[in-house]
């Protein structure tokens, strides 16, 4: 049996999405920048996809920029926005549990002379609105807060932050821009950009049963960005290069399905997660949940198993056909403890003993039962080896 519980890293492409994509690999293969009939066919398909995505996000189609994924989208939003600002003393704010692609981009900007503040989270992994208010200055021009944390699944109060920024901007000459990395949110939470009050929003197709290598950046109309690359006229000159037509078609279809089935999927996945959670706590002692269990997306369960190395547990489960992770897929190969868990005050020992179970719409009760059969034996064995 092969059981996949690493859906926060990537998801299996929905067969309905794959079916929609296939013609654009071999039948409708025209370059959308070409003016002949095949090019026009691809160009029209992209326009339709852009319109469908805009409808889901409640924005204009021209506000959608196609990218290779959220890493590029986050870079374009942060670097593109800050590079417009010539005064290097300008200030940006991020939470200290952002994805590495955001944190490393901010470090790059700091080296370029910009000022940055790292907003702490509480022990549940949630930022405080009052804490945010305190570090906003007259020099603050950009705030970037992730919607859902990729490791612990905690949900940030994005709508409240959006309202706060809107209120502050009413009395300011230099407006604060608001960017949200919503990679782990789509399919679980509303990503209505007007309701959230955001200026930028980043998404990756492969997190909601779409293809890898395609994502979007929502950029509110009237906001200027400097491009990261230079070339042709594609994507309003902000993302030059031949369009990934099959990827764009797949992204739009995956978003439509994710939004249509959101309520149904959340209910199903929540039941499975609770089955897993209660089963683990019933059968295994000295287990701790990392992050808020209340303000958390339905599919995430991040746990620390005392006396067990998270990496060893992940590998042993893999040998038994169960795929989980020790945290972000982008940083699993480093020996450093999770910066997210350290920010929660968990300490290195707890951080190293943590693993992430992230469920998806294709998981079943039978699979959860199998995990609960195998997991206790492995934990017991690893604890015995470690002398716990």
C-alpha positions as CSV (number, residue, x, y, z in Angstrom):
1,X,0.0,0.0,0.0
2,X,1.2,3.5,-0.9
3,X,-0.3,6.3,1.2
4,X,0.4,9.9,0.4
5,X,0.2,12.4,3.3
6,X,2.4,15.1,2.0
7,X,-0.1,17.3,0.2
8,X,1.3,20.5,1.5
9,X,4.5,19.8,-0.5
10,X,2.6,19.0,-3.7
11,X,-0.6,17.3,-4.8
12,X,-1.5,14.7,-7.3
13,X,-2.8,16.2,-10.6
14,X,-6.6,15.7,-10.8
15,X,-7.4,13.6,-13.8
16,X,-10.0,16.2,-14.9
17,X,-7.2,18.8,-14.9
18,X,-4.9,16.5,-16.9
19,X,-7.6,15.8,-19.5
20,X,-8.1,19.5,-20.0
21,X,-4.4,20.1,-20.5
22,X,-3.5,17.2,-22.9
23,X,-4.7,18.8,-26.1
24,X,-2.4,21.8,-25.6
25,X,0.7,19.5,-25.7
26,X,0.1,18.0,-29.1
27,X,-3.0,19.2,-30.9
28,X,-3.4,22.9,-29.9
29,X,0.3,23.5,-29.7
30,X,0.5,27.0,-31.2
31,X,2.6,29.8,-29.6
32,X,0.0,32.3,-28.3
33,X,2.2,35.1,-29.5
34,X,1.9,33.9,-33.1
35,X,-0.8,35.6,-35.3
36,X,-1.8,32.5,-37.3
37,X,-4.8,30.3,-36.4
38,X,-2.9,27.9,-34.1
39,X,-1.4,30.9,-32.2
40,X,-4.8,32.5,-31.9
41,X,-6.3,29.3,-30.6
42,X,-3.8,29.2,-27.8
43,X,-4.1,32.9,-27.1
44,X,-7.9,32.6,-26.8
45,X,-7.5,29.7,-24.4
46,X,-5.2,31.8,-22.2
47,X,-7.7,34.6,-22.2
48,X,-10.5,32.3,-21.1
49,X,-8.3,30.8,-18.4
50,X,-7.4,34.3,-17.1
51,X,-11.1,35.3,-17.0
52,X,-11.9,32.1,-15.1
53,X,-9.2,32.7,-12.5
54,X,-10.2,36.4,-12.1
55,X,-13.8,35.3,-11.4
56,X,-12.6,33.0,-8.6
57,X,-10.4,35.7,-7.1
58,X,-13.0,38.5,-7.6
59,X,-10.7,40.7,-9.6
60,X,-10.1,42.0,-13.2
61,X,-8.5,39.6,-15.7
62,X,-5.8,42.1,-16.4
63,X,-4.7,41.9,-12.7
64,X,-3.6,38.3,-13.2
65,X,0.0,37.6,-14.1
66,X,1.1,34.1,-14.9
67,X,4.4,33.0,-13.4
68,X,6.3,29.7,-12.9
69,X,4.9,29.4,-9.3
70,X,4.6,31.2,-6.0
71,X,8.4,31.6,-5.5
72,X,8.6,33.7,-8.6
73,X,5.3,35.5,-7.7
74,X,6.6,36.3,-4.3
75,X,9.9,37.6,-5.7
76,X,8.1,39.7,-8.3
77,X,5.8,41.2,-5.8
78,X,8.4,42.0,-3.1
79,X,11.4,42.9,-5.3
80,X,9.3,44.4,-8.0
81,X,7.5,46.7,-5.6
82,X,10.5,47.8,-3.6
83,X,12.6,48.4,-6.6
84,X,10.1,51.1,-7.7
85,X,10.9,52.9,-4.5
86,X,14.2,54.8,-4.9
87,X,14.7,55.7,-1.2
88,X,16.6,52.8,0.2
89,X,15.5,53.7,3.8
90,X,12.0,52.5,3.0
91,X,10.7,49.8,5.3
92,X,8.9,46.5,4.8
93,X,7.4,44.0,7.3
94,X,7.1,40.2,7.2
95,X,6.2,37.6,9.7
96,X,9.1,35.5,11.1
97,X,7.4,32.3,9.9
98,X,7.1,33.1,6.2
99,X,8.2,30.6,3.6
100,X,12.0,30.7,2.8
101,X,11.3,32.2,-0.7
102,X,9.9,35.3,1.1
103,X,12.4,35.4,3.9
104,X,15.4,35.0,1.5
105,X,14.0,37.7,-0.8
106,X,13.7,40.1,2.2
107,X,17.3,39.3,3.2
108,X,18.3,40.2,-0.4
109,X,16.4,43.5,-0.2
110,X,18.1,44.3,3.1
111,X,21.5,43.8,1.4
112,X,20.3,46.3,-1.2
113,X,19.8,48.9,1.6
114,X,16.1,48.5,2.4
115,X,14.9,48.2,6.0
116,X,13.0,45.2,7.2
117,X,11.1,44.1,10.4
118,X,10.3,40.5,11.3
119,X,6.9,40.3,13.0
120,X,6.9,37.6,15.7
121,X,4.1,35.1,16.2
122,X,2.7,33.7,19.5
123,X,3.1,30.1,20.7
124,X,0.2,29.1,18.5
125,X,1.8,30.5,15.4
126,X,-0.5,33.5,15.0
127,X,0.6,37.2,14.6
128,X,-0.8,39.9,16.8
129,X,-2.6,42.8,15.2
130,X,-1.5,45.1,18.0
131,X,2.1,44.0,17.5
132,X,1.9,44.8,13.8
133,X,0.5,48.3,14.6
134,X,3.5,49.0,16.8
135,X,6.2,48.3,14.1
136,X,4.5,50.2,11.3
137,X,6.3,53.5,10.7
138,X,6.0,56.4,8.3
139,X,8.7,54.6,6.2
140,X,6.7,51.4,5.9
141,X,5.7,50.8,2.3
142,X,5.1,47.0,2.1
143,X,3.7,44.3,4.4
144,X,3.9,40.6,3.5
145,X,2.1,38.0,5.6
146,X,1.3,34.4,4.5
147,X,-2.3,33.4,4.6
148,X,-1.6,29.8,5.8
149,X,1.7,28.6,7.1
150,X,3.1,25.7,5.0
151,X,4.5,23.8,8.0
152,X,2.0,24.1,10.8
153,X,-1.1,25.1,8.9
154,X,-2.0,28.1,11.0
155,X,-4.3,30.8,9.5
156,X,-3.3,34.4,9.8
157,X,-6.0,37.2,10.2
158,X,-5.5,38.5,6.7
159,X,-8.8,40.3,6.4
160,X,-8.2,42.1,9.7
161,X,-4.7,43.1,8.5
162,X,-6.2,44.3,5.2
163,X,-8.7,46.5,7.1
164,X,-5.9,47.9,9.3
165,X,-3.8,48.8,6.3
166,X,-6.7,50.4,4.5
167,X,-7.5,52.5,7.6
168,X,-3.8,53.6,8.0
169,X,-3.6,54.5,4.3
170,X,-6.5,56.9,4.6
171,X,-4.2,59.3,6.4
172,X,-0.9,58.7,4.6
173,X,0.8,60.1,1.6
174,X,3.0,57.0,1.1
175,X,0.5,54.1,0.9
176,X,1.4,50.7,2.4
177,X,1.1,47.8,0.0
178,X,-0.2,44.4,1.2
179,X,1.2,41.1,-0.2
180,X,-0.2,37.7,0.8
181,X,1.4,34.3,0.0
182,X,-1.8,32.3,-0.3
183,X,-0.2,29.1,-1.6
184,X,-1.6,26.8,1.2
185,X,-5.0,28.5,1.3
186,X,-6.7,28.0,-2.0
187,X,-9.1,25.1,-1.8
188,X,-9.5,25.5,1.9
189,X,-10.3,29.3,2.4
190,X,-11.7,32.1,0.4
191,X,-9.1,33.9,-1.7
192,X,-11.4,36.8,-2.7
193,X,-8.9,39.6,-3.0
194,X,-11.4,42.4,-2.4
195,X,-12.7,40.8,0.8
196,X,-9.1,40.2,2.0
197,X,-8.1,43.7,1.1
198,X,-4.8,42.7,-0.6
199,X,-2.7,44.4,-3.3
200,X,-0.8,41.2,-4.2
201,X,-1.6,37.5,-3.8
202,X,0.6,34.6,-4.9
203,X,-0.5,31.0,-5.8
204,X,1.0,27.8,-7.1
205,X,-1.0,25.3,-9.2
206,X,0.6,22.2,-7.8
207,X,-0.8,22.9,-4.3
208,X,-4.4,22.4,-5.4
209,X,-4.2,19.4,-7.7
210,X,-2.9,21.3,-10.7
211,X,0.4,21.1,-12.6
212,X,3.8,22.1,-11.3
213,X,5.7,25.0,-12.8
214,X,2.8,27.4,-13.1
215,X,1.4,30.0,-10.7
216,X,0.0,33.4,-10.6
217,X,0.5,36.8,-9.0
218,X,-2.6,38.9,-8.5
219,X,-1.5,42.6,-8.8
220,X,-4.1,45.2,-8.1
221,X,-4.7,47.6,-11.0
222,X,-2.7,50.8,-10.7
223,X,0.2,49.4,-8.8
224,X,3.5,49.4,-10.6
225,X,6.2,46.8,-10.5
226,X,9.7,46.5,-11.9
227,X,10.3,43.2,-13.8
228,X,12.8,40.6,-12.7
229,X,13.5,39.5,-16.3
230,X,13.6,41.2,-19.7
231,X,12.5,39.9,-23.0
232,X,9.2,40.0,-24.9
233,X,5.9,41.7,-24.3
234,X,4.2,38.8,-22.4
235,X,2.4,39.3,-19.2
236,X,2.5,43.1,-19.4
237,X,6.3,42.9,-19.8
238,X,6.5,41.7,-16.2
239,X,7.0,38.0,-17.0
240,X,8.5,37.7,-20.6
241,X,8.9,34.4,-22.3
242,X,6.6,32.0,-24.2
243,X,3.5,31.1,-22.2
244,X,3.2,27.7,-20.6
245,X,-0.2,27.1,-22.3
246,X,-0.9,23.6,-20.9
247,X,0.1,24.8,-17.4
248,X,-2.1,27.8,-17.6
249,X,-5.1,25.7,-18.8
250,X,-4.4,23.2,-16.0
251,X,-4.1,25.9,-13.4
252,X,-7.4,27.5,-14.3
253,X,-9.2,24.1,-14.3
254,X,-7.7,23.1,-11.0
255,X,-8.8,26.4,-9.4
256,X,-12.3,26.0,-10.7
257,X,-12.5,22.5,-9.3
258,X,-10.9,23.5,-6.0
259,X,-13.4,26.4,-5.5
260,X,-16.4,24.4,-6.6
261,X,-15.6,21.4,-4.3
262,X,-14.1,23.5,-1.5
263,X,-16.8,22.9,1.1
264,X,-17.1,19.2,0.4
265,X,-13.4,18.6,0.4
266,X,-12.8,20.5,3.6
267,X,-15.5,18.5,5.5
268,X,-14.1,15.2,4.2
269,X,-10.4,16.0,5.0
270,X,-11.2,17.5,8.4
271,X,-12.9,14.2,9.4
272,X,-9.9,12.2,8.2
273,X,-7.4,14.5,10.0
274,X,-9.4,14.2,13.3
275,X,-9.5,10.5,12.9
276,X,-5.7,10.5,12.5
277,X,-5.2,13.0,15.4
278,X,-7.3,11.2,17.9
279,X,-5.9,7.8,16.9
280,X,-2.3,9.0,17.4
281,X,-3.1,10.6,20.9
282,X,-4.9,7.4,21.9
283,X,-2.1,5.0,20.9
284,X,1.1,7.1,21.4
285,X,2.2,9.0,24.5
286,X,4.1,12.2,24.7
287,X,2.9,13.7,21.4
288,X,2.5,17.5,21.0
289,X,0.6,19.5,18.4
290,X,2.5,22.4,16.9
291,X,0.5,25.5,16.1
292,X,-3.1,26.4,16.8
293,X,-5.5,23.5,16.3
294,X,-8.4,26.0,16.1
295,X,-7.0,28.5,13.6
296,X,-5.7,25.9,11.2
297,X,-6.6,24.6,7.8
298,X,-8.3,21.2,7.7
299,X,-5.6,19.1,6.1
300,X,-2.6,20.0,8.3
301,X,-1.4,18.1,11.4
302,X,2.1,19.0,12.6
303,X,3.2,16.9,15.6
304,X,6.3,16.4,17.8
305,X,7.0,12.9,19.0
306,X,9.2,13.1,22.1
307,X,12.3,11.0,21.9
308,X,12.0,10.5,18.1
309,X,14.0,12.2,15.3
310,X,11.5,13.5,12.8
311,X,13.7,12.5,9.9
312,X,14.1,8.9,11.1
313,X,10.3,8.7,11.6
314,X,9.7,10.0,8.1
315,X,12.2,7.5,6.5
316,X,10.8,4.6,8.5
317,X,7.2,5.4,7.4
318,X,8.4,5.8,3.8
319,X,9.8,2.2,4.0
320,X,6.3,1.2,5.0
321,X,4.7,3.0,2.0
322,X,3.6,6.1,3.9
323,X,4.8,9.5,2.7
324,X,4.9,12.4,5.2
325,X,7.5,15.2,5.7
326,X,9.5,16.9,8.4
327,X,8.3,20.3,7.3
328,X,8.7,22.4,4.2
329,X,9.8,20.4,1.1
330,X,12.1,23.3,0.2
331,X,14.2,22.9,3.3
332,X,14.0,19.2,4.3
333,X,17.5,18.5,3.2
334,X,19.0,21.0,5.7
335,X,20.0,19.9,9.2
336,X,18.8,23.2,10.7
337,X,15.7,23.0,12.9
338,X,12.6,24.5,11.5
339,X,12.6,28.3,11.7
340,X,8.8,28.1,12.1
341,X,8.9,25.8,15.1
342,X,11.7,27.8,16.7
343,X,9.6,31.0,16.2
344,X,6.9,29.2,18.3
345,X,9.5,28.7,21.1
346,X,9.5,25.0,20.7
347,X,13.3,24.6,21.1
348,X,15.6,22.5,18.9
349,X,14.7,19.1,20.5
350,X,11.0,19.5,19.8
351,X,11.7,21.0,16.4
352,X,13.9,18.0,15.4
353,X,11.2,15.6,16.6
354,X,8.4,17.1,14.5
355,X,6.7,15.8,11.4
356,X,4.0,17.1,9.2
357,X,1.0,15.0,8.0
358,X,-0.9,16.9,5.3
359,X,-4.0,15.1,4.0
360,X,-5.8,15.6,0.7
361,X,-9.0,14.9,-1.1
362,X,-7.8,11.5,-2.4
363,X,-7.1,10.0,1.1
364,X,-9.4,7.5,2.6
365,X,-10.4,6.2,6.1
366,X,-8.8,2.9,5.2
367,X,-5.5,4.6,4.7
368,X,-5.7,6.4,8.0
369,X,-6.4,3.1,9.8
370,X,-3.3,1.7,8.2
371,X,-1.2,4.6,9.3
372,X,-2.5,4.2,12.9
373,X,-1.6,0.5,12.7
374,X,2.0,1.1,11.6
375,X,2.9,4.4,13.3
376,X,2.8,3.3,17.0
377,X,5.2,0.4,16.3
378,X,7.7,2.6,14.5
379,X,7.6,5.3,17.3
380,X,8.1,2.6,19.9
381,X,11.0,1.2,18.1
382,X,12.7,4.5,17.5
383,X,12.3,5.5,21.1
384,X,13.9,2.3,22.2
385,X,16.8,3.0,19.9
386,X,17.2,6.5,21.3
387,X,17.0,5.4,24.9
388,X,13.9,7.5,25.6
